[in-house]
Amino acid sequence: MLRLPPFTYLAPRTLEQAVGQIGEAGPEGMLVAGGTDLYPNMKRRQFEPKVLVGLRGIRDLGRISGTPAQGLAIGACATLAQVASHPAVAEGYRALALAAGAVSTPPLRNMGTLGGNLCLDTRCNYYNQTYHWRKSIGFCMKKDGDICLVAPGSPRCWALSSTDAAPAAIALGARVRLVGAGGERVVSAADLYRDDGMRYLSKAPDEILVDVILPPADGWRSTYWKLRRRGSFDFPILGVAVALRSGPGGVIEDARIVLGAVASRPVVATRAAGLVMGQRLTADLIGRVAQAASEPAKPLDNADLTIGYRKRMARVYVERALRELAGLPYDGAPGGAR
C-alpha cells in the first residue's frame, strides 16, 4: 500500500490567510484544493511538501458568476462536475464544459477543481510511477535524477501537459487571476504555461490561481475532443479545442485551434487557424486546416499508444472538431474515448 508522507495541513478561511500561509511555508509548502492529482503524487514521492495549504474552505473560490452575454468568472475551486453541468458554461463555452466533463471519473470530478486541472503537473511514463520503480531505472530529470529518460541527450524535461481544461480555456480566450504576496495580476490562459516539463507554469509557487475569467461568448462556438485509451478515466494522449466565430453567410471571422498532450504546454495552432479566416468551412478546407494543425504536434515516446498513431490522430481530431462546428458529418462524439 502506498502511504502519504507526514505533513501539516492548514485550512485558511480567507484568501488573505492562504496567501500568508503559503508564503510562510516557502519551498516546503504546496497548495491543495481537490487533491485528486497531488495526493497520488505525494504517495509516489514525486511531491514531498511538509505543509499543505488547503483552499476548499475559502467560499468565494467556488463561485461561478456572470452570463455568456456579459462574460463569466469561475472560481478556481469550482469542481469539474460543477463546470461541466453549469448551464451558462454549457451555453456559451461548450469546449470548457466538455473538457471538464471528460476528466477522469464522476467521483473525481466531484472532488477535482478547475484550478487544479489548469495547474495539473506534467506527465511522463518514466515519471508517473512509484518511487521504487523510478529508483530501479535510475530516476529521471523531473524528480531525483539528472537526465531525461525520453530524450537522454536533451538538456530539458519533456513531460507532457495533460490538462483537459487548458486547451479549452486558451481557445476560449480565457484569462486567469493570480494573487500572491506581491499583489494581484491577470494573465491570459495561454501565458500561464511554459514549454518546460519541470517548470511548466509561469505562476509563482506562492501565487494562488483565484479564478478563470471568460470573455463574452459573442457568437463564438466551440468544442473539445479527447483521445484516450479508456473512456472511463484516462488522461488525454491528445486534446483538441476549437473555437470559431462566424459572421454573415457563415464566413469565419475568428478562429482558435489548440492541441493538448502533445508537448510540455498546450500548442496553439496559429497558422492552421489563420487558414479559415474569411472563409466558409467546406470539407476540402477543413482537411487542409486539419493537416496544418497537426504539424506542430511532435509527440515523443512518453505517453500511451505509439508516436505515429498519436501524430496522425491530431489531424483526425482537428478535422472531426471542425466538421462538428461546421454541421458536417463526423465520426465519434466530443469529449470521450475513441
HUVEN-V609186 format. One record per helix or strand of 2 or more residues. SS is the DSSP state (H for helix, E for strand). FROM is the first residue (numbers start at 1). TO is the last residue. If there is no record, write none. Layout:
((SS FROM TO) (SS FROM TO))
This chain:
((E 8 11) (H 15 28) (E 29 32) (H 38 43) (E 51 54) (H 59 62) (E 64 67) (E 71 75) (H 80 85) (H 87 92) (H 94 101) (H 106 109) (H 114 118) (H 131 136) (E 143 144) (H 164 171) (E 175 180) (E 183 188) (H 190 192) (E 208 214) (E 220 227) (E 238 246) (H 248 250) (E 251 260) (E 267 268) (H 270 275) (H 283 294) (H 307 326))
